[in-house]
Amino acid sequence: MATESGLWEEGGTAAGHITPTDATEHLVRLPQQERSRKTLERIVRAALDLITEKGVDGASVQAIARRARASVGSFYARFPGKEELLAYIEVQLWADAQARWAEALEDRDWAGLDFEDLVATLVGILVRVNQAGARHRRLLDARRGPESSADVARAFEERLSGDVRELLMRHVDRIDHPQPARAVDLCITMVLATLRLRDTEGVLPSLDELEDEGWADELTRVCLGYLTGAAPPSRGQMDFFDVWG
């Protein structure tokens, strides 16, 4: 299966090197000197590491500062408090992912992929993005995140879905469906909904052993079968509810 350049590898998020956006200007006092910027990066990375290890409650300001090799005073020079740090991280994780996706769109030779590799690559990206998003939600959902975080996450998913749709529709001649745009949208929805179900409600026991790469392979098979496969046989006139009678 074609890969998506490791953009969302474990730990691959640039959380330790976040570029602040308008949505976070009220949360952080930005440093002007390079040394202070490095301290900010260490604080953010230390916070994420501690939250991963001990949860939000276990990541105290003192523990974050100690892990970051910074003083508590340095922490408060950047953030009014822990809640502002968490909100900053939450918003910026999504904004940073959107920036990396835009860069990947520009840098990758999408036209050089055949349809099968394109579908595999895009499904792989959707799987990895969802996995990263689920990890971030598990880390930070113990608190009620800012509305701006939900807005940024929603904007990223809409951007990603729209770009995936546009890339697949460039190969409309390969899509064996009377309404190609609907077929593409259904595939995107199916992949995202399946992954959310996996992460929130669980799956059948036989699927528990699947790692992200396995999910990407199987969902790629489903999408390719649906987009390029033969039409299903006629269902006849059977009333759906007859099966319960």
N, C-alpha and C positions, 0 to 999 in steps of 0.2 A: 504494500500500500504506500502510495506517495505520502510524504510527511509534510508538515506545515512549518518547517524550519525551526521547530522547537520554541516558537514564540511564547507558548504557555507551559513550558517545562516546570516541574516542581521547583519552586524558588526562583523561577525565571522572571516573575514580575519584578519590575524595577522599583519596588516599594521603598528600597533604601535610597533611591535616587529619583524622587518624585519631583516633577516640575509643577509648582503651584498654579492653580487656575483661579479664575474669578470666583468660583464657588467656594474657595477656601481662604480667600484673602482675609476674611474676618476671623479665621480660626488660628492663624499663625502669624507671628512677627518675623518676617523674612530677614535673614542675616545678609549683610553686605560683603563681608569678608569671606575668603575661601575657607579659612580655618573654621569659621562659625558655620558655614554651609556643611562642612564635613561633620561637625558635631550634630547638626540637625539630622543628617542622613543616618548617623549612628543611633540617634534616639529613636527614629522611626523604625529602623531595622530591629533594634533591641525590643521595642514594644511588640512588634509582630512575632518575634521569636518567643517572647515570654507568654504572649496570648496563646500561641500554639502549644506551648508546654504546660501552662497552668491555667488557661482561661483568662477572661477579662478581669475577674476579681483578683487573680493572682499576680496581675501586672500592675503593681503599685508604682507611683511616681519614683519612690526611692529605689525600687528594684530596677526600673527602666534606666534610671540614671546610672546606677551601679553597673548594669550590663553594658551600657553605652560608653563606659569609662568617661563619664561627664558628671559635673556637679548638679545637685538639685537646683541650684541657682541658674545653671545653664538651661535646664529644662524650662523653668518658669520665665526665662528670658525669651523663650520662643513661643510657649503655649500658656494661656491663662490657667489651664488645669488639665487633668487627665481626659475629661470628656471632650475637650476641644481637640486633643491629640487623636482620640479615637475617631471623631467625626472627620478630621483631616485625612486620616488614613483611609477611611471608608469611601469618601468621595474620590480621593486621588487614585485609589486602586482601579476604579472604573475608568476615570478620565485617562489614566496612563495606558490602560489596555486599548482604549479607543485610538490613542495616538500611535501605538505600536501597530495596530491593525491598519491604520491609514498608511503608515510607512511600508508595511508588507504589501499592500495593494499596489503601491507605486513601484516597489523594487522588484517584485516577482514577475517573471515572464509567463503570465497566465495564458497567453496565446500559444505558447509552446507545449501546453498540456493537451493530450487527447481527452475526450469526454470522460472516459472511465477514470483516468488519473485525476481529472478535475473534480469529479464527484467525490472520489476518495480523499483528496486533499481538503476539500471544503467540509466534508463530514468530519474529518479528523480535527479541523479547526473548531467546529461547533462542539465536539466532544470535549476538547481541551479547554475551551473557553468556559463551558458549563462546569467542568470540574474545578477550574480556578474560582469561578463565581460561587460554587457550592462551598468550597473551602473557606472563602472569605465570609460567607454568610454564617457558617458554623462558628467561625472565630468571633464574629462581631454581633451576632443576633441575640446574644445575652442582654444586650442593651437595645433601646429603641433608637435606631439610627436617625439621622436628620433627613428631612424630606428631600434635601438636595442630593443625598446619596441615592435614594430611589430614583430620582429624576435622571441622574447621570447613568445609573445602571440601565434604566429603560432606554435612554437615548443610545447607549452603546449597542444594546440588543437590536434595536430598530435599525441602526446603521449597519450592523453586521448582517442581519437578515436581508436588508435591501441590497447590499453589495453581493451577497451570495446569490440572490435571485438574479441580479443583473448578469453576473458571470455565467450562470447556467443558461440563461435565456440567449446568450450568444450562440449556443449550440442547439437552437430550437429545432433544427433539422434532424437531430438525434433523439428528440423526445417523441415517443409514439403515444400521443394522447390527443384527443380532439381539442382540449383546452390546455396547451402547454404551460401557460402562466399559472393556472390553477394547480396543475400537477407539481410544479416546482414549489409553490407555496405550501402545498400539502406535505411534501417531503420535508421542508424546513420545519414546519409545525410538528410533524411526527417525530423528528429527531429531537427537537427541544423538549417536547412533551414527554417522550420516553425517558429522557435523561432526568427530567425533574421528578417523574414518578419514581425512578430508581433511587434518587437521593432523598425523597421525602416519605414515600410509602413502602419502599422495598419492592423486590421483584421475586419471581418464582425461584425456588431453591436451586434449580439447574443453572440459573444465570448468575448466582452469587459469585462464582469463581471468575467471571469475566473482569478483566482489568480494562482500563480505558482503551488500549489498543484493540482488545477483543470487541468492545462495544463499537468502536469505529469501524472495524471490519464488517461486523454483522449489519450495522445500520447502513453501511455502504452497499452491501448486497441487496438490502431491502429497497433502497432508493434506486439503484440501477435496475433492479427487476421491475419496479413500478414505472420508471421513466422510459425504459427501452423495451420492456417485455411485451409479449402478446396480450391482447385484450382478453379478459376473463370470459368464460362461456356465459350465455344468457341465463338469467336466474329464473326465467319462467314467470308464472303468475301467482306463485305461492304467497299466501298471506304470512307475513313474518311471525305473527302470533300463533299460527297453526302449530309451530314446534312445541308450544307449551300445552297444547290441547291433548 
